[in-house]
Amino acid sequence: MSRRIKRMNPRPRSRDERDDARPFKARSAKKAGPRPGGKPGSKAPRLAGQRAERRPPKAAQERPAPEKPVEALLPTKVQTVTVTADENNMRVDRFLEARFPGLSFSHIQRVVRKGELRVDGRRVDSKDRLEEGQSVRIPPLKLDAPKAVGELSEAAQKTLKALKEMTIWEDDDVLVLNKPAGLAVQGGSGMTRHIDQMLEVMRDAKGQKPRLVHRIDRETSGCLLIAKTRFAASHLTGAFRSRSARKVYWALVPGLPKPKQGRISTFLAKEESEDDTIMRIAQHGDEGASHAVTYYAVVETAGNKLTWVSLKPVTGRTHQLRAHMEHIGHPIVGDPKYFNIENWQLPGGLQNRLHLLARRIVIPHPRGGVIDATAPLPPHMQQSWNLLGLDASRFDPIENAPEE
């Protein structure tokens, strides 16, 4: 009882007494080992005047040294940055996402909504577009810890290798792939592998992946243009809109088109059914109808039964070349949607696959000069060319077709 009362009402202690008492508190947190000849768990005696050594708890001794903190992607203070050429015409929210990958979507919306972010001193909306050279004031930001970039998985490495094998033209801004027939450009129902998904393995340190600039049909092989930077994407899509991009296709068709060089101009509209979607020839003013123009030229014939034609689309409508060739009575060999000649038999040795190749693309480079890429015949078309005695090195007369 007396010990209990003493603990509850201790007398005031001097500074020296308090200093002497501290080691006992630190030592009591640690189990004492048995003294020689003593019972396990008994405490070793302390000589008069000897101060117990202060030691950290066992848990602290075993804890590994803390890792060096990962440096933040930007200091959490007000800063002002200038919009670069690569960021021209970029939305404000996309600009922040690209600059600061650790920034959450809600945080972006909040700083913009509150007016904490300013462009040339003015408030902006998250969907507003930025221009090269503008000054952007960025408030203090809360960033998530950056994720460590690990090595690619075995599957990702195989995908990257496949993309490299398809590459026929590349620099820091642009990539041109020779897309094989049967591989889709974008995903669809029941589709697990396509070019857009494969490009995930090419994301850069900021999490940005290359972008599709245009598309070609799944069964069409050949040149597919990819932008590796936002700057390139903006300029290349602009070139397609202004029709300064030139595309050349090769196809194999039945019969002999007359005249040997011509222009096809129609309106096309989408026609959907439960099982399929095709483009039909439409009239001006029809709902959903778009004007489509294609130039064609005969390159070489095989006994007037089959003809190699070169095609240059001026516009870029869905299935444009396939629908146009069917419209003039010469649908492309192997086309499952538009080849409808009755009682026509495929010559022996030719594969019943779409004989359409995106042969060449010529387009101004975003930083000056010209991109000029050419794709070889895919295996099934090369086999047909060999069987029919067609010479793939012949001069292509479509090169002189007029531009619109």
C-alpha positions as CSV (number, residue, x, y, z in Angstrom):
1,M,0.0,0.0,0.0
2,S,2.8,2.4,1.0
3,R,4.5,1.9,-2.4
4,R,1.2,2.7,-4.2
5,I,0.7,5.9,-2.2
6,K,4.2,6.9,-2.9
7,R,3.8,6.5,-6.7
8,M,0.6,8.4,-6.7
9,N,2.0,11.3,-4.6
10,P,5.7,11.5,-5.3
11,R,7.8,14.2,-3.6
12,P,9.4,16.8,-5.8
13,R,12.7,15.6,-7.1
14,S,15.9,17.5,-7.8
15,R,17.4,17.8,-11.4
16,D,20.1,15.3,-10.5
17,E,17.6,12.8,-9.3
18,R,15.5,13.2,-12.5
19,D,18.6,12.7,-14.6
20,D,19.5,9.6,-12.7
21,A,16.1,8.2,-13.1
22,R,16.0,8.5,-17.0
23,P,18.3,5.5,-17.7
24,F,16.1,3.2,-15.7
25,K,13.1,4.1,-17.8
26,A,15.0,3.4,-21.1
27,R,16.4,0.2,-19.6
28,S,13.0,-1.0,-18.4
29,A,11.6,-0.9,-21.9
30,K,14.2,-3.6,-22.8
31,K,14.2,-7.1,-21.3
32,A,17.3,-7.7,-19.3
33,G,19.3,-10.8,-19.8
34,P,20.1,-13.3,-17.0
35,R,23.0,-12.4,-14.9
36,P,25.7,-15.0,-14.3
37,G,24.5,-17.5,-11.9
38,G,21.2,-15.9,-11.6
39,K,17.7,-16.8,-12.6
40,P,16.5,-16.1,-16.1
41,G,14.8,-12.7,-16.3
42,S,16.5,-11.3,-13.2
43,K,18.2,-7.9,-13.5
44,A,21.9,-7.3,-13.3
45,P,22.9,-5.1,-10.4
46,R,24.1,-1.5,-11.1
47,L,27.1,-0.2,-9.3
48,A,26.6,3.0,-7.3
49,G,27.1,6.1,-9.3
50,Q,27.1,4.1,-12.6
51,R,24.7,5.4,-15.2
52,A,23.0,2.9,-17.4
53,E,23.8,3.1,-21.1
54,R,20.9,4.5,-23.1
55,R,20.1,2.1,-26.0
56,P,17.3,2.3,-28.6
57,P,14.5,-0.3,-28.4
58,K,15.1,-3.6,-30.2
59,A,12.5,-2.8,-32.9
60,A,14.4,0.4,-33.8
61,Q,17.7,-1.5,-34.0
62,E,16.3,-4.0,-36.5
63,R,14.4,-1.5,-38.6
64,P,16.2,-0.9,-42.0
65,A,17.6,2.5,-42.8
66,P,14.9,4.6,-44.5
67,E,15.2,4.9,-48.3
68,K,16.1,8.2,-49.7
69,P,12.8,10.1,-50.5
70,V,11.9,10.1,-54.2
71,E,12.3,13.6,-55.5
72,A,9.0,15.3,-56.5
73,L,8.3,16.0,-60.1
74,L,8.0,19.7,-59.3
75,P,8.4,21.9,-56.3
76,T,5.1,22.5,-54.5
77,K,5.3,26.3,-54.9
78,V,4.0,28.8,-57.4
79,Q,5.7,28.6,-60.7
80,T,5.3,30.0,-64.2
81,V,6.0,28.0,-67.4
82,T,5.8,28.7,-71.1
83,V,3.7,26.6,-73.5
84,T,6.0,24.8,-75.9
85,A,5.5,23.9,-79.6
86,D,4.7,20.4,-78.6
87,E,1.9,21.7,-76.3
88,N,0.4,24.1,-78.9
89,N,-3.4,23.7,-79.2
90,M,-3.5,21.4,-76.1
91,R,-6.4,21.6,-73.7
92,V,-5.6,23.1,-70.3
93,D,-6.4,19.9,-68.4
94,R,-4.4,17.8,-70.8
95,F,-1.5,20.2,-70.4
96,L,-1.5,19.7,-66.6
97,E,-1.8,15.9,-67.0
98,A,1.1,15.8,-69.3
99,R,3.3,18.1,-67.2
100,F,2.5,16.5,-63.9
101,P,1.6,12.8,-64.1
102,G,1.1,12.6,-60.4
103,L,-1.7,15.1,-60.4
104,S,-5.2,13.8,-59.8
105,F,-8.1,14.8,-62.1
106,S,-10.1,16.3,-59.2
107,H,-7.1,18.5,-58.2
108,I,-6.8,19.7,-61.8
109,Q,-10.5,20.7,-61.9
110,R,-10.2,22.4,-58.5
111,V,-7.3,24.7,-59.3
112,V,-8.8,25.6,-62.6
113,R,-12.3,26.2,-61.2
114,K,-10.9,28.4,-58.4
115,G,-8.9,30.5,-60.8
116,E,-5.6,29.5,-59.2
117,L,-4.2,28.6,-62.6
118,R,-3.8,31.6,-65.0
119,V,-2.9,31.9,-68.6
120,D,-1.3,35.2,-69.5
121,G,-2.8,36.5,-66.3
122,R,-6.4,35.4,-67.1
123,R,-8.7,32.8,-65.7
124,V,-9.3,29.8,-68.1
125,D,-11.6,26.8,-68.4
126,S,-10.2,23.3,-68.3
127,K,-11.3,22.8,-71.9
128,D,-9.7,25.9,-73.3
129,R,-6.8,25.5,-75.8
130,L,-3.3,26.8,-75.2
131,E,-1.1,28.4,-77.7
132,E,2.7,28.2,-78.1
133,G,4.5,30.9,-76.1
134,Q,1.7,31.6,-73.6
135,S,2.7,32.0,-69.9
136,V,0.9,29.7,-67.5
137,R,0.9,30.4,-63.7
138,I,0.7,27.1,-61.8
139,P,-0.2,27.2,-58.1
140,P,1.2,24.9,-55.4
141,L,0.2,21.4,-56.3
142,K,-0.3,18.1,-54.4
143,L,1.4,15.3,-56.4
144,D,1.1,11.6,-55.8
145,A,4.4,9.8,-55.4
146,P,5.7,9.0,-58.9
147,K,5.4,5.4,-59.9
148,A,8.7,3.6,-60.5
149,V,9.1,2.6,-64.1
150,G,9.8,-1.1,-64.2
151,E,11.1,-3.3,-66.9
152,L,8.7,-4.5,-69.6
153,S,7.1,-7.9,-69.1
154,E,7.9,-10.7,-71.5
155,A,4.6,-10.2,-73.3
156,A,5.3,-6.4,-73.6
157,Q,8.8,-7.1,-74.9
158,K,7.3,-9.3,-77.6
159,T,4.8,-6.7,-78.6
160,L,7.6,-4.0,-78.8
161,K,9.6,-6.4,-81.0
162,A,6.6,-6.9,-83.3
163,L,6.1,-3.2,-83.7
164,K,9.8,-2.7,-84.5
165,E,9.6,-5.4,-87.1
166,M,6.6,-3.5,-88.7
167,T,8.5,-0.2,-88.7
168,I,9.4,1.2,-92.1
169,W,10.0,4.8,-91.2
170,E,10.8,6.4,-87.8
171,D,12.3,9.5,-86.1
172,D,11.6,11.3,-82.8
173,D,8.2,12.6,-83.9
174,V,6.8,10.1,-86.5
175,L,6.4,6.4,-86.9
176,V,5.2,4.6,-90.1
177,L,4.2,1.0,-89.7
178,N,3.7,-1.7,-92.3
179,K,0.5,-3.0,-90.8
180,P,-0.1,-6.7,-91.7
181,A,-3.5,-7.8,-93.2
182,G,-5.8,-9.2,-90.5
183,L,-4.5,-6.9,-87.7
184,A,-7.0,-4.2,-86.7
185,V,-6.0,-0.6,-86.1
186,Q,-8.4,-0.1,-83.2
187,G,-10.4,-2.3,-80.9
188,G,-13.9,-3.6,-81.6
189,S,-16.3,-6.3,-80.4
190,G,-14.4,-9.4,-79.3
191,M,-11.0,-7.9,-80.4
192,T,-8.1,-8.4,-78.0
193,R,-5.2,-7.3,-80.1
194,H,-4.9,-4.2,-82.3
195,I,-2.4,-1.5,-83.1
196,D,-3.7,1.1,-80.7
197,Q,-3.5,-1.4,-77.8
198,M,0.0,-2.5,-78.9
199,L,1.2,1.1,-78.8
200,E,0.8,1.0,-75.0
201,V,4.3,-0.5,-74.7
202,M,5.7,2.6,-76.2
203,R,4.6,5.0,-73.5
204,D,7.2,7.5,-72.5
205,A,8.4,8.6,-69.0
206,K,5.5,11.0,-68.8
207,G,3.0,8.3,-69.6
208,Q,2.2,9.5,-73.1
209,K,1.8,6.9,-75.8
210,P,2.0,7.4,-79.6
211,R,-1.2,8.4,-81.4
212,L,-3.0,7.1,-84.5
213,V,-3.1,9.8,-87.2
214,H,-5.4,7.9,-89.6
215,R,-6.8,4.4,-90.0
216,I,-6.9,1.6,-92.6
217,D,-9.2,-1.4,-92.7
218,R,-8.4,-4.5,-90.8
219,E,-7.8,-6.7,-93.9
220,T,-5.9,-3.9,-95.7
221,S,-2.1,-4.0,-95.2
222,G,0.5,-1.3,-95.6
223,C,1.4,2.2,-94.5
224,L,-0.1,3.4,-91.2
225,L,1.0,6.8,-89.8
226,I,1.6,7.2,-86.1
227,A,2.5,10.4,-84.2
228,K,4.9,9.9,-81.4
229,T,4.4,13.4,-79.9
230,R,1.5,15.8,-79.5
231,F,3.3,18.3,-81.7
232,A,3.5,15.8,-84.5
233,A,-0.1,14.6,-84.0
234,S,-1.4,18.2,-84.3
235,H,0.5,18.9,-87.5
236,L,-0.1,15.5,-89.2
237,T,-3.9,15.6,-88.6
238,G,-3.9,19.1,-89.9
239,A,-2.2,17.9,-93.1
240,F,-4.9,15.3,-93.6
241,R,-7.6,17.9,-93.1
242,S,-6.0,20.2,-95.6
243,R,-5.5,17.3,-98.0
244,S,-1.7,17.9,-98.3
245,A,-1.2,14.2,-97.5
246,R,-0.9,11.9,-100.5
247,K,-1.8,8.2,-100.2
248,V,-1.4,5.6,-102.9
249,Y,-3.0,2.1,-102.8
250,W,-2.6,-1.0,-104.9
251,A,-5.4,-3.4,-105.7
252,L,-6.2,-6.4,-107.8
253,V,-9.6,-6.3,-109.6
254,P,-11.4,-8.5,-112.1
255,G,-11.8,-7.3,-115.7
256,L,-10.2,-4.2,-117.2
257,P,-11.5,-0.8,-116.1
258,K,-12.2,1.6,-118.9
259,P,-10.9,4.2,-119.4
260,K,-7.6,3.0,-118.1
261,Q,-7.3,6.2,-116.0
262,G,-10.2,7.9,-114.4
263,R,-11.9,9.8,-111.6
264,I,-14.7,8.4,-109.4
265,S,-16.8,11.0,-107.6
266,T,-19.9,9.9,-105.6
267,F,-21.6,10.5,-102.3
268,L,-21.3,7.7,-99.8
269,A,-23.5,6.9,-96.8
270,K,-23.4,4.2,-94.2
271,E,-25.9,1.4,-94.4
272,E,-26.2,-0.8,-91.3
273,S,-28.0,-4.1,-90.8
274,E,-28.0,-6.6,-88.0
275,D,-25.1,-8.5,-89.4
276,D,-23.0,-6.0,-91.3
277,T,-22.2,-2.4,-92.1
278,I,-21.3,-1.2,-95.6
279,M,-21.0,2.1,-97.5
280,R,-23.6,2.6,-100.2
281,I,-23.7,5.0,-103.1
282,A,-25.9,7.9,-102.0
283,Q,-27.3,11.1,-103.5
284,H,-26.4,14.6,-102.5
285,G,-28.6,15.7,-99.6
286,D,-29.2,12.1,-98.3
287,E,-28.9,11.8,-94.6
288,G,-25.3,11.0,-93.6
289,A,-24.0,11.3,-97.2
290,S,-20.5,12.5,-97.7
291,H,-18.7,13.4,-101.0
292,A,-15.9,11.0,-101.9
293,V,-13.3,11.3,-104.7
294,T,-10.9,8.7,-106.0
295,Y,-8.4,8.6,-108.9
296,Y,-7.5,5.3,-110.4
297,A,-5.0,4.1,-113.0
298,V,-4.4,0.7,-114.6
299,V,-0.8,-0.4,-114.0
300,E,-0.8,-3.9,-115.6
301,T,-3.2,-6.6,-116.7
302,A,-3.2,-10.4,-116.6
303,G,-4.9,-11.6,-119.7
304,N,-7.8,-9.1,-119.3
305,K,-9.2,-11.3,-116.6
306,L,-7.4,-9.5,-113.7
307,T,-6.0,-6.0,-113.5
308,W,-3.5,-4.4,-111.1
309,V,-4.8,-0.9,-110.4
310,S,-3.3,2.0,-108.5
311,L,-5.6,4.2,-106.5
312,K,-5.3,7.6,-105.0
313,P,-8.1,8.7,-102.6
314,V,-8.6,12.5,-102.4
315,T,-11.1,12.2,-99.5
316,G,-10.9,9.7,-96.7
317,R,-14.3,8.0,-96.3
318,T,-14.9,4.6,-94.7
319,H,-14.4,1.8,-97.2
320,Q,-14.1,4.5,-99.9
321,L,-11.8,2.6,-102.3
322,R,-13.7,-0.7,-101.9
323,A,-17.1,0.9,-102.5
324,H,-15.8,3.0,-105.5
325,M,-14.3,0.0,-107.2
326,E,-17.5,-2.0,-106.8
327,H,-19.4,1.1,-108.1
328,I,-17.6,1.0,-111.4
329,G,-18.0,-2.8,-111.8
330,H,-14.5,-3.9,-110.7
331,P,-14.7,-4.8,-107.0
332,I,-11.4,-5.7,-105.3
333,V,-10.5,-9.4,-105.3
334,G,-11.2,-11.1,-102.0
335,D,-13.4,-8.3,-100.6
336,P,-16.0,-10.0,-98.3
337,K,-18.3,-6.9,-98.3
338,Y,-18.3,-5.6,-101.9
339,F,-17.3,-8.4,-104.2
340,N,-20.6,-9.5,-105.7
341,I,-19.9,-10.7,-109.3
342,E,-22.1,-13.7,-109.9
343,N,-20.5,-17.0,-111.1
344,W,-17.0,-15.5,-110.9
345,Q,-14.3,-17.9,-109.9
346,L,-11.0,-17.1,-108.3
347,P,-8.1,-18.2,-110.4
348,G,-6.2,-21.2,-109.0
349,G,-3.5,-20.5,-106.6
350,L,-4.8,-17.1,-105.5
351,Q,-5.9,-16.7,-101.9
352,N,-9.4,-15.5,-101.2
353,R,-8.2,-12.5,-99.2
354,L,-8.6,-8.8,-99.7
355,H,-6.1,-7.7,-102.3
356,L,-5.6,-4.1,-101.2
357,L,-2.4,-2.5,-100.1
358,A,-1.7,1.0,-98.6
359,R,1.3,1.2,-100.8
360,R,2.7,4.7,-100.1
361,I,2.2,7.8,-98.0
362,V,3.8,11.2,-98.7
363,I,3.1,14.0,-96.1
364,P,4.9,17.1,-94.9
365,H,7.0,16.5,-91.8
366,P,6.0,18.5,-88.8
367,R,9.5,20.0,-88.4
368,G,10.2,20.5,-92.1
369,G,10.9,18.3,-95.1
370,V,8.7,15.4,-96.3
371,I,7.9,11.9,-95.0
372,D,7.8,9.4,-97.8
373,A,7.2,5.8,-96.9
374,T,6.5,2.8,-99.1
375,A,5.2,-0.7,-98.0
376,P,6.0,-3.9,-99.8
377,L,3.3,-6.3,-101.1
378,P,1.9,-8.5,-98.3
379,P,2.6,-12.3,-98.7
380,H,-0.8,-13.2,-100.2
381,M,-0.6,-10.4,-102.7
382,Q,3.0,-11.2,-103.5
383,Q,1.9,-14.8,-104.2
384,S,-0.8,-13.5,-106.6
385,W,1.7,-11.2,-108.4
386,N,4.1,-14.1,-108.9
387,L,1.4,-16.4,-110.2
388,L,0.0,-13.7,-112.6
389,G,3.4,-12.6,-113.8
390,L,2.9,-9.0,-112.6
391,D,6.1,-6.9,-112.1
392,A,5.9,-5.0,-108.8
393,S,8.7,-2.7,-109.9
394,R,6.7,-1.2,-112.8
395,F,6.2,2.6,-113.0
396,D,3.0,3.6,-111.2
397,P,0.9,6.0,-113.4
398,I,-1.1,7.3,-110.5
399,E,1.9,9.4,-109.6
400,N,0.8,11.9,-112.2
401,A,-2.9,12.0,-111.2
402,P,-4.1,15.5,-110.4
403,E,-4.4,16.8,-106.9
404,E,-7.6,18.2,-105.4
